[in-house]
Amino acid sequence: MIDHRRLGRDLELFVSDPLAGAGLPIWLPAGAAARHAVEEYVRELERRAGYRHVYSPPLGKRELFELSGHVGYFAGDMFPPMRLSADDEFVLRPALCPHHALVFRARGRSYRELPLRVAEIGGMYRAERSGVLGGLSRVRAISLNDAHNFCALEQVGDEVREILRLIREAHAALGVRPAGFRLSMRGPGEKYVGDDADWARAEELLRAALDGVDYEEGPGEAAFYGPKIDIQIVDAAGRESTISTVQLDFDKPERFDLSYTDADGRRKRPVMVHRSLVGSMERLFAYLIEVHAGAFPAWYAPVQLVLLPVDDGQADAAVALARRAEAAGLRAEVDLAGSLGARIRDAARRKVPYVGVIGRREAADGSVALRLRDGRGLDPMPAADALGLVGAVVAARSADLLPPA
């Protein structure tokens, strides 16, 4: 069975060190490079869709999370408060929504600004029990692709449908294969905020947005503040989890007294739509490592091109081509250690998409022979053409290793 923990170790993507603490993985350079590429893609996708990105601190005063309802409804999943003085107590945040509510209320808002889409890949923390932690799939320090879209009530349906479209686009680019959609609703015996009318209205809006989509209902799976659409995945061990979500919230705008001025000059309360296109970076990569067996699409592979001179006489040519590749925005390395066969095998072990072999003839005429990760070999070609080929595949964020014929 493919296990992201073993592959993460073998490919040097991340490490879990007892000295750092359980559930606190450290991203190594290869894993950080892949994650950085994915984060850049997600931010650009959101930017083109009208999102405004912010930075907010990963902790806040206890009063912030009392106001948001997290202390009252979510305290069991939060780390203990840090008391600096008798009246100065801070907590590591379990969610980003309270800070994004403060972004909205930083100044007066007009109906012309809505929907206002506030996005961030930000840190949050959950006090998970050590027995449930594992690799990247269940951690205590979480980097969440998060956003909160503040809408007028009549905009919610279109906004949710557009979010679902963005989720599908992101999943297609990354290679995520959803196992299903779930409408997560209230269940008996759980603690929820808000009144029945708001919950019923929120569920009705989400059902309408799911028109034409096969989904199942999940009683008891709602957030404490509202129902949600969850997009599920299944890992290599058959375990199901949520990777993307869209949640409706009438409660936070009330708690934070959020309002905007409508066309008639009256103050109105916005609806807050919580959404994550790809979930946390940790859970996302736990899934991506397994679904791709470590062989990421070229656009977010940690190293996209490794150059192998046949002998020392071609080392300078390989280094020069690596510099050209880096100047073109590619992640490239030169491997000089060991026999050519051993270096080719090592590149295959590392799942590098492209290997460029430079022998005496290639060095003399400025060409390179590309070998693809899947075993195919290409005839020697001018170095500029090789860089153009790799660059085209990366720019298209293609799952294939060759551009369309």
C-alpha positions as YAML, in Angstrom:
chain: A
units: angstrom
residues:
- id: 1
  name: MET
  ca: [0.00, 0.00, 0.00]
- id: 2
  name: ILE
  ca: [1.24, 3.50, -0.86]
- id: 3
  name: ASP
  ca: [1.87, 5.46, 2.34]
- id: 4
  name: HIS
  ca: [2.62, 9.18, 2.20]
- id: 5
  name: ARG
  ca: [4.68, 8.93, 5.38]
- id: 6
  name: ARG
  ca: [7.12, 6.46, 3.81]
- id: 7
  name: LEU
  ca: [7.24, 8.33, 0.50]
- id: 8
  name: GLY
  ca: [7.66, 11.63, 2.35]
- id: 9
  name: ARG
  ca: [10.70, 10.19, 4.08]
- id: 10
  name: ASP
  ca: [12.16, 8.50, 0.98]
- id: 11
  name: LEU
  ca: [11.70, 11.59, -1.20]
- id: 12
  name: GLU
  ca: [12.81, 13.94, 1.60]
- id: 13
  name: LEU
  ca: [9.59, 15.95, 1.48]
- id: 14
  name: PHE
  ca: [9.01, 16.32, 5.21]
- id: 15
  name: VAL
  ca: [10.24, 15.00, 8.52]
- id: 16
  name: SER
  ca: [8.57, 14.44, 11.87]
- id: 17
  name: ASP
  ca: [11.04, 14.79, 14.73]
- id: 18
  name: PRO
  ca: [10.02, 13.90, 18.31]
- id: 19
  name: LEU
  ca: [11.99, 16.89, 19.52]
- id: 20
  name: ALA
  ca: [9.74, 19.21, 17.51]
- id: 21
  name: GLY
  ca: [6.65, 17.42, 18.81]
- id: 22
  name: ALA
  ca: [3.97, 15.06, 17.52]
- id: 23
  name: GLY
  ca: [1.76, 16.50, 14.81]
- id: 24
  name: LEU
  ca: [4.29, 19.23, 13.94]
- id: 25
  name: PRO
  ca: [5.98, 18.10, 10.72]
- id: 26
  name: ILE
  ca: [8.86, 20.07, 9.21]
- id: 27
  name: TRP
  ca: [8.76, 20.65, 5.46]
- id: 28
  name: LEU
  ca: [12.16, 19.86, 3.91]
- id: 29
  name: PRO
  ca: [13.45, 21.76, 0.84]
- id: 30
  name: ALA
  ca: [11.91, 19.35, -1.70]
- id: 31
  name: GLY
  ca: [8.50, 19.37, -0.01]
- id: 32
  name: ALA
  ca: [8.66, 23.13, 0.51]
- id: 33
  name: ALA
  ca: [9.37, 23.67, -3.20]
- id: 34
  name: ALA
  ca: [6.32, 21.60, -4.20]
- id: 35
  name: ARG
  ca: [4.15, 23.32, -1.62]
- id: 36
  name: HIS
  ca: [5.33, 26.77, -2.70]
- id: 37
  name: ALA
  ca: [4.37, 26.03, -6.32]
- id: 38
  name: VAL
  ca: [0.90, 24.89, -5.25]
- id: 39
  name: GLU
  ca: [0.39, 27.90, -2.98]
- id: 40
  name: GLU
  ca: [1.40, 30.26, -5.81]
- id: 41
  name: TYR
  ca: [-1.10, 28.55, -8.12]
- id: 42
  name: VAL
  ca: [-3.93, 28.75, -5.58]
- id: 43
  name: ARG
  ca: [-3.28, 32.43, -4.86]
- id: 44
  name: GLU
  ca: [-3.22, 33.23, -8.57]
- id: 45
  name: LEU
  ca: [-6.45, 31.27, -9.17]
- id: 46
  name: GLU
  ca: [-8.11, 33.20, -6.35]
- id: 47
  name: ARG
  ca: [-6.71, 36.55, -7.48]
- id: 48
  name: ARG
  ca: [-8.16, 36.05, -10.96]
- id: 49
  name: ALA
  ca: [-11.50, 35.20, -9.34]
- id: 50
  name: GLY
  ca: [-11.65, 38.49, -7.46]
- id: 51
  name: TYR
  ca: [-10.19, 37.51, -4.08]
- id: 52
  name: ARG
  ca: [-8.17, 39.91, -1.95]
- id: 53
  name: HIS
  ca: [-5.38, 38.32, 0.05]
- id: 54
  name: VAL
  ca: [-4.49, 39.29, 3.60]
- id: 55
  name: TYR
  ca: [-2.10, 38.24, 6.36]
- id: 56
  name: SER
  ca: [-3.34, 37.81, 9.91]
- id: 57
  name: PRO
  ca: [-1.62, 36.60, 13.10]
- id: 58
  name: PRO
  ca: [-1.97, 32.95, 14.16]
- id: 59
  name: LEU
  ca: [-3.04, 33.91, 17.69]
- id: 60
  name: GLY
  ca: [-5.34, 36.44, 19.27]
- id: 61
  name: LYS
  ca: [-6.81, 37.60, 22.54]
- id: 62
  name: ARG
  ca: [-9.11, 35.14, 24.25]
- id: 63
  name: GLU
  ca: [-11.94, 37.66, 23.93]
- id: 64
  name: LEU
  ca: [-11.78, 37.41, 20.13]
- id: 65
  name: PHE
  ca: [-12.57, 33.71, 20.23]
- id: 66
  name: GLU
  ca: [-15.17, 34.14, 22.96]
- id: 67
  name: LEU
  ca: [-16.95, 36.58, 20.67]
- id: 68
  name: SER
  ca: [-16.68, 34.23, 17.69]
- id: 69
  name: GLY
  ca: [-18.15, 31.34, 19.68]
- id: 70
  name: HIS
  ca: [-15.08, 29.12, 19.44]
- id: 71
  name: VAL
  ca: [-14.38, 29.15, 23.19]
- id: 72
  name: GLY
  ca: [-17.96, 28.16, 23.94]
- id: 73
  name: TYR
  ca: [-18.41, 25.56, 21.21]
- id: 74
  name: PHE
  ca: [-14.91, 24.46, 20.23]
- id: 75
  name: ALA
  ca: [-12.79, 24.72, 23.38]
- id: 76
  name: GLY
  ca: [-12.00, 21.00, 23.44]
- id: 77
  name: ASP
  ca: [-10.05, 21.35, 20.19]
- id: 78
  name: MET
  ca: [-8.13, 24.46, 21.24]
- id: 79
  name: PHE
  ca: [-4.76, 24.76, 22.94]
- id: 80
  name: PRO
  ca: [-4.79, 26.18, 26.49]
- id: 81
  name: PRO
  ca: [-4.63, 29.98, 26.75]
- id: 82
  name: MET
  ca: [-1.31, 31.75, 27.29]
- id: 83
  name: ARG
  ca: [-1.62, 34.25, 30.14]
- id: 84
  name: LEU
  ca: [0.78, 37.18, 30.00]
- id: 85
  name: SER
  ca: [-0.91, 39.04, 32.83]
- id: 86
  name: ALA
  ca: [-4.15, 38.94, 34.79]
- id: 87
  name: ASP
  ca: [-6.03, 40.72, 31.99]
- id: 88
  name: ASP
  ca: [-3.95, 39.75, 28.96]
- id: 89
  name: GLU
  ca: [-4.64, 36.22, 27.74]
- id: 90
  name: PHE
  ca: [-3.91, 34.89, 24.25]
- id: 91
  name: VAL
  ca: [-4.83, 31.68, 22.42]
- id: 92
  name: LEU
  ca: [-3.55, 29.99, 19.29]
- id: 93
  name: ARG
  ca: [-6.39, 30.34, 16.84]
- id: 94
  name: PRO
  ca: [-8.38, 27.25, 15.83]
- id: 95
  name: ALA
  ca: [-9.79, 29.04, 12.75]
- id: 96
  name: LEU
  ca: [-9.15, 32.10, 10.59]
- id: 97
  name: CYS
  ca: [-12.73, 33.38, 10.38]
- id: 98
  name: PRO
  ca: [-12.59, 35.71, 13.43]
- id: 99
  name: HIS
  ca: [-9.64, 37.61, 11.96]
- id: 100
  name: HIS
  ca: [-11.34, 37.84, 8.57]
- id: 101
  name: ALA
  ca: [-14.43, 39.25, 10.25]
- id: 102
  name: LEU
  ca: [-12.15, 41.98, 11.61]
- id: 103
  name: VAL
  ca: [-10.91, 42.63, 8.06]
- id: 104
  name: PHE
  ca: [-14.49, 43.24, 6.95]
- id: 105
  name: ARG
  ca: [-15.26, 45.59, 9.80]
- id: 106
  name: ALA
  ca: [-11.97, 47.52, 9.45]
- id: 107
  name: ARG
  ca: [-14.04, 50.25, 7.77]
- id: 108
  name: GLY
  ca: [-17.55, 50.94, 6.54]
- id: 109
  name: ARG
  ca: [-18.72, 48.79, 3.63]
- id: 110
  name: SER
  ca: [-21.05, 49.48, 0.73]
- id: 111
  name: TYR
  ca: [-23.25, 47.07, -1.20]
- id: 112
  name: ARG
  ca: [-21.09, 47.93, -4.23]
- id: 113
  name: GLU
  ca: [-18.16, 46.04, -2.64]
- id: 114
  name: LEU
  ca: [-20.08, 42.80, -2.31]
- id: 115
  name: PRO
  ca: [-19.24, 40.02, -2.62]
- id: 116
  name: LEU
  ca: [-16.08, 40.90, -0.70]
- id: 117
  name: ARG
  ca: [-13.77, 37.87, -0.90]
- id: 118
  name: VAL
  ca: [-11.03, 37.79, 1.76]
- id: 119
  name: ALA
  ca: [-8.46, 35.02, 1.29]
- id: 120
  name: GLU
  ca: [-5.36, 33.76, 3.08]
- id: 121
  name: ILE
  ca: [-3.18, 30.70, 3.40]
- id: 122
  name: GLY
  ca: [-2.82, 31.02, 7.14]
- id: 123
  name: GLY
  ca: [-1.79, 29.11, 10.21]
- id: 124
  name: MET
  ca: [-4.18, 27.70, 12.78]
- id: 125
  name: TYR
  ca: [-3.86, 25.13, 15.54]
- id: 126
  name: ARG
  ca: [-5.85, 22.20, 16.84]
- id: 127
  name: ALA
  ca: [-5.08, 20.35, 20.09]
- id: 128
  name: GLU
  ca: [-5.38, 16.89, 18.52]
- id: 129
  name: ARG
  ca: [-4.74, 13.87, 20.74]
- id: 130
  name: SER
  ca: [-1.39, 12.22, 20.04]
- id: 131
  name: GLY
  ca: [-3.06, 8.90, 19.21]
- id: 132
  name: VAL
  ca: [-4.82, 10.29, 16.12]
- id: 133
  name: LEU
  ca: [-1.82, 12.15, 14.65]
- id: 134
  name: GLY
  ca: [-0.05, 10.80, 11.60]
- id: 135
  name: GLY
  ca: [2.28, 12.19, 8.95]
- id: 136
  name: LEU
  ca: [0.68, 15.15, 7.19]
- id: 137
  name: SER
  ca: [-2.90, 13.91, 7.26]
- id: 138
  name: ARG
  ca: [-3.59, 14.76, 10.91]
- id: 139
  name: VAL
  ca: [-1.49, 17.52, 12.47]
- id: 140
  name: ARG
  ca: [-1.61, 20.15, 15.18]
- id: 141
  name: ALA
  ca: [-0.20, 23.07, 13.17]
- id: 142
  name: ILE
  ca: [-2.34, 23.60, 10.07]
- id: 143
  name: SER
  ca: [-1.72, 25.86, 7.05]
- id: 144
  name: LEU
  ca: [-5.19, 26.38, 5.63]
- id: 145
  name: ASN
  ca: [-6.19, 27.65, 2.21]
- id: 146
  name: ASP
  ca: [-9.07, 29.69, 3.55]
- id: 147
  name: ALA
  ca: [-11.37, 32.49, 2.45]
- id: 148
  name: HIS
  ca: [-14.45, 34.24, 3.73]
- id: 149
  name: ASN
  ca: [-16.81, 35.75, 1.19]
- id: 150
  name: PHE
  ca: [-19.14, 38.41, 2.51]
- id: 151
  name: CYS
  ca: [-22.32, 38.57, 0.42]
- id: 152
  name: ALA
  ca: [-25.79, 39.98, 0.30]
- id: 153
  name: LEU
  ca: [-28.34, 37.23, 0.86]
- id: 154
  name: GLU
  ca: [-29.45, 37.31, -2.77]
- id: 155
  name: GLN
  ca: [-25.84, 36.76, -3.94]
- id: 156
  name: VAL
  ca: [-25.23, 33.58, -1.95]
- id: 157
  name: GLY
  ca: [-26.49, 31.07, -4.52]
- id: 158
  name: ASP
  ca: [-24.32, 32.38, -7.35]
- id: 159
  name: GLU
  ca: [-21.35, 32.75, -4.99]
- id: 160
  name: VAL
  ca: [-21.53, 29.13, -3.83]
- id: 161
  name: ARG
  ca: [-21.86, 27.86, -7.40]
- id: 162
  name: GLU
  ca: [-18.80, 29.89, -8.42]
- id: 163
  name: ILE
  ca: [-16.84, 28.49, -5.47]
- id: 164
  name: LEU
  ca: [-17.74, 24.95, -6.54]
- id: 165
  name: ARG
  ca: [-16.50, 25.77, -10.05]
- id: 166
  name: LEU
  ca: [-13.18, 27.04, -8.64]
- id: 167
  name: ILE
  ca: [-12.85, 23.89, -6.54]
- id: 168
  name: ARG
  ca: [-13.28, 21.72, -9.64]
- id: 169
  name: GLU
  ca: [-10.67, 23.77, -11.52]
- id: 170
  name: ALA
  ca: [-8.14, 23.50, -8.70]
- id: 171
  name: HIS
  ca: [-8.74, 19.78, -8.27]
- id: 172
  name: ALA
  ca: [-8.24, 19.15, -11.99]
- id: 173
  name: ALA
  ca: [-4.91, 21.02, -12.01]
- id: 174
  name: LEU
  ca: [-3.60, 19.25, -8.91]
- id: 175
  name: GLY
  ca: [-4.82, 15.77, -9.77]
- id: 176
  name: VAL
  ca: [-7.35, 15.54, -6.92]
- id: 177
  name: ARG
  ca: [-10.04, 12.91, -7.55]
- id: 178
  name: PRO
  ca: [-13.06, 13.65, -5.36]
- id: 179
  name: ALA
  ca: [-14.88, 10.64, -3.98]
- id: 180
  name: GLY
  ca: [-18.16, 12.51, -3.50]
- id: 181
  name: PHE
  ca: [-20.06, 15.53, -2.23]
- id: 182
  name: ARG
  ca: [-21.75, 15.72, 1.17]
- id: 183
  name: LEU
  ca: [-24.32, 18.16, 2.50]
- id: 184
  name: SER
  ca: [-23.35, 18.34, 6.17]
- id: 185
  name: MET
  ca: [-26.26, 19.28, 8.41]
- id: 186
  name: ARG
  ca: [-27.14, 19.57, 12.10]
- id: 187
  name: GLY
  ca: [-27.58, 16.44, 14.13]
- id: 188
  name: PRO
  ca: [-29.31, 15.62, 17.39]
- id: 189
  name: GLY
  ca: [-27.52, 16.18, 20.67]
- id: 190
  name: GLU
  ca: [-24.86, 18.53, 19.27]
- id: 191
  name: LYS
  ca: [-24.18, 22.16, 20.22]
- id: 192
  name: TYR
  ca: [-25.06, 24.67, 17.53]
- id: 193
  name: VAL
  ca: [-25.53, 28.43, 17.39]
- id: 194
  name: GLY
  ca: [-28.24, 30.33, 15.55]
- id: 195
  name: ASP
  ca: [-31.96, 29.87, 15.16]
- id: 196
  name: ASP
  ca: [-33.88, 27.25, 13.22]
- id: 197
  name: ALA
  ca: [-34.96, 29.70, 10.53]
- id: 198
  name: ASP
  ca: [-31.38, 30.65, 9.66]
- id: 199
  name: TRP
  ca: [-30.32, 27.01, 9.53]
- id: 200
  name: ALA
  ca: [-33.24, 26.08, 7.30]
- id: 201
  name: ARG
  ca: [-32.50, 28.99, 4.97]
- id: 202
  name: ALA
  ca: [-28.81, 28.08, 4.78]
- id: 203
  name: GLU
  ca: [-29.56, 24.43, 4.01]
- id: 204
  name: GLU
  ca: [-32.02, 25.49, 1.30]
- id: 205
  name: LEU
  ca: [-29.39, 27.72, -0.34]
- id: 206
  name: LEU
  ca: [-26.77, 24.95, -0.31]
- id: 207
  name: ARG
  ca: [-29.22, 22.39, -1.73]
- id: 208
  name: ALA
  ca: [-30.04, 24.79, -4.57]
- id: 209
  name: ALA
  ca: [-26.33, 25.25, -5.33]
- id: 210
  name: LEU
  ca: [-25.94, 21.46, -5.51]
- id: 211
  name: ASP
  ca: [-28.67, 21.14, -8.13]
- id: 212
  name: GLY
  ca: [-27.50, 18.60, -10.68]
- id: 213
  name: VAL
  ca: [-24.73, 17.28, -8.40]
- id: 214
  name: ASP
  ca: [-24.92, 13.83, -6.80]
- id: 215
  name: TYR
  ca: [-24.48, 14.21, -3.06]
- id: 216
  name: GLU
  ca: [-25.28, 12.49, 0.19]
- id: 217
  name: GLU
  ca: [-26.54, 14.02, 3.40]
- id: 218
  name: GLY
  ca: [-24.47, 13.98, 6.57]
- id: 219
  name: PRO
  ca: [-26.54, 14.67, 9.67]
- id: 220
  name: GLY
  ca: [-24.36, 15.81, 12.56]
- id: 221
  name: GLU
  ca: [-21.46, 16.83, 10.28]
- id: 222
  name: ALA
  ca: [-22.25, 20.57, 10.17]
- id: 223
  name: ALA
  ca: [-20.01, 23.21, 11.69]
- id: 224
  name: PHE
  ca: [-21.33, 24.62, 14.96]
- id: 225
  name: TYR
  ca: [-22.34, 27.82, 13.14]
- id: 226
  name: GLY
  ca: [-23.89, 26.49, 9.94]
- id: 227
  name: PRO
  ca: [-24.38, 23.74, 7.33]
- id: 228
  name: LYS
  ca: [-21.76, 23.06, 4.68]
- id: 229
  name: ILE
  ca: [-20.93, 21.30, 1.45]
- id: 230
  name: ASP
  ca: [-17.96, 18.99, 1.94]
- id: 231
  name: ILE
  ca: [-15.98, 17.48, -0.93]
- id: 232
  name: GLN
  ca: [-14.63, 14.11, 0.17]
- id: 233
  name: ILE
  ca: [-11.52, 12.17, -0.80]
- id: 234
  name: VAL
  ca: [-10.41, 8.63, 0.01]
- id: 235
  name: ASP
  ca: [-6.77, 7.85, 0.79]
- id: 236
  name: ALA
  ca: [-4.76, 4.76, -0.13]
- id: 237
  name: ALA
  ca: [-5.94, 3.00, 3.05]
- id: 238
  name: GLY
  ca: [-9.61, 3.63, 2.19]
- id: 239
  name: ARG
  ca: [-10.08, 6.34, 4.82]
- id: 240
  name: GLU
  ca: [-12.47, 9.14, 3.87]
- id: 241
  name: SER
  ca: [-11.83, 12.77, 4.75]
- id: 242
  name: THR
  ca: [-12.83, 16.27, 3.66]
- id: 243
  name: ILE
  ca: [-10.50, 18.20, 1.38]
- id: 244
  name: SER
  ca: [-12.65, 21.17, 0.30]
- id: 245
  name: THR
  ca: [-15.61, 22.86, 1.91]
- id: 246
  name: VAL
  ca: [-18.21, 25.60, 1.50]
- id: 247
  name: GLN
  ca: [-20.02, 26.73, 4.65]
- id: 248
  name: LEU
  ca: [-22.80, 29.26, 5.21]
- id: 249
  name: ASP
  ca: [-22.74, 31.35, 8.36]
- id: 250
  name: PHE
  ca: [-25.40, 33.80, 9.54]
- id: 251
  name: ASP
  ca: [-23.97, 33.75, 13.07]
- id: 252
  name: LYS
  ca: [-20.53, 35.42, 12.77]
- id: 253
  name: PRO
  ca: [-21.87, 38.57, 11.06]
- id: 254
  name: GLU
  ca: [-24.33, 38.91, 13.97]
- id: 255
  name: ARG
  ca: [-21.69, 38.31, 16.64]
- id: 256
  name: PHE
  ca: [-19.23, 40.78, 15.11]
- id: 257
  name: ASP
  ca: [-21.97, 43.27, 14.21]
- id: 258
  name: LEU
  ca: [-20.92, 43.28, 10.56]
- id: 259
  name: SER
  ca: [-22.93, 45.44, 8.21]
- id: 260
  name: TYR
  ca: [-22.88, 47.21, 4.88]
- id: 261
  name: THR
  ca: [-24.85, 50.15, 3.51]
- id: 262
  name: ASP
  ca: [-27.43, 49.04, 0.95]
- id: 263
  name: ALA
  ca: [-28.57, 51.01, -2.12]
- id: 264
  name: ASP
  ca: [-31.40, 52.55, -0.10]
- id: 265
  name: GLY
  ca: [-28.97, 53.81, 2.57]
- id: 266
  name: ARG
  ca: [-29.98, 51.26, 5.22]
- id: 267
  name: ARG
  ca: [-27.54, 49.06, 7.12]
- id: 268
  name: LYS
  ca: [-27.82, 45.37, 6.30]
- id: 269
  name: ARG
  ca: [-26.17, 42.26, 7.63]
- id: 270
  name: PRO
  ca: [-23.99, 40.29, 5.17]
- id: 271
  name: VAL
  ca: [-23.89, 36.51, 4.93]
- id: 272
  name: MET
  ca: [-20.47, 34.98, 5.57]
- id: 273
  name: VAL
  ca: [-19.46, 32.13, 3.27]
- id: 274
  name: HIS
  ca: [-16.53, 30.13, 4.59]
- id: 275
  name: ARG
  ca: [-14.71, 28.23, 1.85]
- id: 276
  name: SER
  ca: [-11.53, 26.30, 1.16]
- id: 277
  name: LEU
  ca: [-10.66, 25.24, -2.37]
- id: 278
  name: VAL
  ca: [-8.02, 22.66, -1.44]
- id: 279
  name: GLY
  ca: [-8.09, 22.44, 2.36]
- id: 280
  name: SER
  ca: [-4.93, 22.52, 4.42]
- id: 281
  name: MET
  ca: [-1.55, 22.18, 2.76]
- id: 282
  name: GLU
  ca: [-0.79, 19.27, 5.08]
- id: 283
  name: ARG
  ca: [-3.84, 17.16, 4.27]
- id: 284
  name: LEU
  ca: [-3.67, 18.13, 0.59]
- id: 285
  name: PHE
  ca: [-0.09, 16.90, 0.26]
- id: 286
  name: ALA
  ca: [-0.75, 13.75, 2.25]
- id: 287
  name: TYR
  ca: [-3.30, 12.97, -0.45]
- id: 288
  name: LEU
  ca: [-1.25, 14.19, -3.43]
- id: 289
  name: ILE
  ca: [1.83, 12.19, -2.41]
- id: 290
  name: GLU
  ca: [-0.25, 9.02, -2.37]
- id: 291
  name: VAL
  ca: [-2.44, 9.62, -5.42]
- id: 292
  name: HIS
  ca: [0.63, 10.42, -7.55]
- id: 293
  name: ALA
  ca: [2.89, 7.89, -5.76]
- id: 294
  name: GLY
  ca: [5.34, 10.76, -5.26]
- id: 295
  name: ALA
  ca: [5.53, 11.53, -9.02]
- id: 296
  name: PHE
  ca: [3.95, 14.97, -8.96]
- id: 297
  name: PRO
  ca: [2.91, 16.70, -12.18]
- id: 298
  name: ALA
  ca: [5.90, 18.58, -13.57]
- id: 299
  name: TRP
  ca: [4.57, 22.00, -12.58]
- id: 300
  name: TYR
  ca: [4.86, 21.30, -8.86]
- id: 301
  name: ALA
  ca: [7.59, 18.65, -8.86]
- id: 302
  name: PRO
  ca: [10.31, 19.71, -6.39]
- id: 303
  name: VAL
  ca: [12.98, 19.39, -9.10]
- id: 304
  name: GLN
  ca: [11.69, 19.62, -12.65]
- id: 305
  name: LEU
  ca: [14.89, 19.00, -14.58]
- id: 306
  name: VAL
  ca: [18.13, 17.32, -13.53]
- id: 307
  name: LEU
  ca: [21.10, 17.61, -15.87]
- id: 308
  name: LEU
  ca: [23.62, 14.79, -16.13]
- id: 309
  name: PRO
  ca: [26.95, 15.31, -17.90]
- id: 310
  name: VAL
  ca: [28.32, 12.01, -19.18]
- id: 311
  name: ASP
  ca: [31.73, 12.86, -17.73]
- id: 312
  name: ASP
  ca: [33.59, 15.80, -16.21]
- id: 313
  name: GLY
  ca: [34.26, 17.27, -19.63]
- id: 314
  name: GLN
  ca: [30.58, 18.28, -19.94]
- id: 315
  name: ALA
  ca: [30.16, 19.59, -16.39]
- id: 316
  name: ASP
  ca: [30.49, 23.25, -17.37]
- id: 317
  name: ALA
  ca: [27.89, 22.84, -20.14]
- id: 318
  name: ALA
  ca: [25.48, 21.18, -17.68]
- id: 319
  name: VAL
  ca: [25.93, 23.94, -15.11]
- id: 320
  name: ALA
  ca: [25.40, 26.63, -17.76]
- id: 321
  name: LEU
  ca: [22.19, 24.96, -18.96]
- id: 322
  name: ALA
  ca: [20.95, 24.62, -15.36]
- id: 323
  name: ARG
  ca: [21.44, 28.36, -14.91]
- id: 324
  name: ARG
  ca: [19.47, 29.04, -18.09]
- id: 325
  name: ALA
  ca: [16.70, 26.77, -16.83]
- id: 326
  name: GLU
  ca: [16.56, 28.59, -13.51]
- id: 327
  name: ALA
  ca: [16.50, 31.95, -15.29]
- id: 328
  name: ALA
  ca: [13.48, 30.62, -17.23]
- id: 329
  name: GLY
  ca: [11.71, 29.89, -13.93]
- id: 330
  name: LEU
  ca: [12.37, 26.15, -13.78]
- id: 331
  name: ARG
  ca: [13.69, 24.20, -10.79]
- id: 332
  name: ALA
  ca: [16.84, 22.53, -12.11]
- id: 333
  name: GLU
  ca: [19.86, 20.74, -10.66]
- id: 334
  name: VAL
  ca: [23.12, 19.25, -11.91]
- id: 335
  name: ASP
  ca: [24.15, 15.81, -10.64]
- id: 336
  name: LEU
  ca: [27.88, 15.07, -11.01]
- id: 337
  name: ALA
  ca: [28.40, 12.27, -8.50]
- id: 338
  name: GLY
  ca: [28.71, 8.64, -9.61]
- id: 339
  name: SER
  ca: [28.29, 6.76, -12.86]
- id: 340
  name: LEU
  ca: [25.80, 7.95, -15.46]
- id: 341
  name: GLY
  ca: [23.64, 4.87, -14.89]
- id: 342
  name: ALA
  ca: [23.58, 5.42, -11.13]
- id: 343
  name: ARG
  ca: [22.61, 9.06, -11.59]
- id: 344
  name: ILE
  ca: [19.80, 8.14, -13.98]
- id: 345
  name: ARG
  ca: [18.50, 5.61, -11.46]
- id: 346
  name: ASP
  ca: [18.69, 8.19, -8.66]
- id: 347
  name: ALA
  ca: [16.67, 10.68, -10.71]
- id: 348
  name: ALA
  ca: [14.07, 7.96, -11.30]
- id: 349
  name: ARG
  ca: [13.99, 7.21, -7.55]
- id: 350
  name: ARG
  ca: [13.42, 10.91, -6.85]
- id: 351
  name: LYS
  ca: [10.57, 11.00, -9.44]
- id: 352
  name: VAL
  ca: [12.20, 13.87, -11.38]
- id: 353
  name: PRO
  ca: [10.05, 14.49, -14.50]
- id: 354
  name: TYR
  ca: [12.91, 15.32, -16.89]
- id: 355
  name: VAL
  ca: [16.54, 14.17, -17.08]
- id: 356
  name: GLY
  ca: [18.83, 15.96, -19.52]
- id: 357
  name: VAL
  ca: [21.89, 13.98, -20.59]
- id: 358
  name: ILE
  ca: [24.80, 15.95, -22.04]
- id: 359
  name: GLY
  ca: [27.61, 14.03, -23.72]
- id: 360
  name: ARG
  ca: [30.59, 15.24, -25.71]
- id: 361
  name: ARG
  ca: [28.55, 15.77, -28.88]
- id: 362
  name: GLU
  ca: [25.71, 17.59, -27.05]
- id: 363
  name: ALA
  ca: [28.17, 19.86, -25.26]
- id: 364
  name: ALA
  ca: [29.85, 20.72, -28.55]
- id: 365
  name: ASP
  ca: [26.68, 21.68, -30.42]
- id: 366
  name: GLY
  ca: [24.63, 23.09, -27.51]
- id: 367
  name: SER
  ca: [22.05, 20.32, -27.39]
- id: 368
  name: VAL
  ca: [20.67, 17.95, -24.74]
- id: 369
  name: ALA
  ca: [19.01, 14.54, -24.80]
- id: 370
  name: LEU
  ca: [15.88, 14.48, -22.64]
- id: 371
  name: ARG
  ca: [14.68, 11.37, -20.84]
- id: 372
  name: LEU
  ca: [11.17, 11.44, -19.41]
- id: 373
  name: ARG
  ca: [10.18, 10.06, -16.02]
- id: 374
  name: ASP
  ca: [7.98, 7.44, -17.66]
- id: 375
  name: GLY
  ca: [10.99, 5.92, -19.47]
- id: 376
  name: ARG
  ca: [10.63, 7.57, -22.88]
- id: 377
  name: GLY
  ca: [13.72, 9.08, -24.43]
- id: 378
  name: LEU
  ca: [13.80, 11.97, -26.90]
- id: 379
  name: ASP
  ca: [16.39, 12.57, -29.59]
- id: 380
  name: PRO
  ca: [18.96, 15.25, -28.80]
- id: 381
  name: MET
  ca: [17.57, 18.73, -29.41]
- id: 382
  name: PRO
  ca: [18.86, 22.30, -29.06]
- id: 383
  name: ALA
  ca: [19.01, 23.31, -25.42]
- id: 384
  name: ALA
  ca: [16.59, 26.18, -26.02]
- id: 385
  name: ASP
  ca: [14.03, 23.75, -27.48]
- id: 386
  name: ALA
  ca: [14.39, 21.44, -24.49]
- id: 387
  name: LEU
  ca: [13.83, 24.30, -22.05]
- id: 388
  name: GLY
  ca: [10.88, 25.45, -24.15]
- id: 389
  name: LEU
  ca: [9.34, 21.97, -24.03]
- id: 390
  name: VAL
  ca: [9.66, 21.67, -20.26]
- id: 391
  name: GLY
  ca: [8.53, 25.25, -19.76]
- id: 392
  name: ALA
  ca: [5.43, 24.73, -21.92]
- id: 393
  name: VAL
  ca: [4.34, 21.69, -19.92]
- id: 394
  name: VAL
  ca: [4.93, 23.52, -16.63]
- id: 395
  name: ALA
  ca: [3.12, 26.67, -17.77]
- id: 396
  name: ALA
  ca: [0.11, 24.62, -18.90]
- id: 397
  name: ARG
  ca: [0.09, 22.79, -15.55]
- id: 398
  name: SER
  ca: [-0.34, 19.64, -17.56]
- id: 399
  name: ALA
  ca: [-0.40, 16.12, -16.15]
- id: 400
  name: ASP
  ca: [1.41, 14.95, -19.30]
- id: 401
  name: LEU
  ca: [5.17, 15.21, -19.79]
- id: 402
  name: LEU
  ca: [4.96, 16.31, -23.42]
- id: 403
  name: PRO
  ca: [3.01, 19.24, -24.82]
- id: 404
  name: PRO
  ca: [0.19, 18.44, -27.25]
- id: 405
  name: ALA
  ca: [1.44, 17.48, -30.70]
...
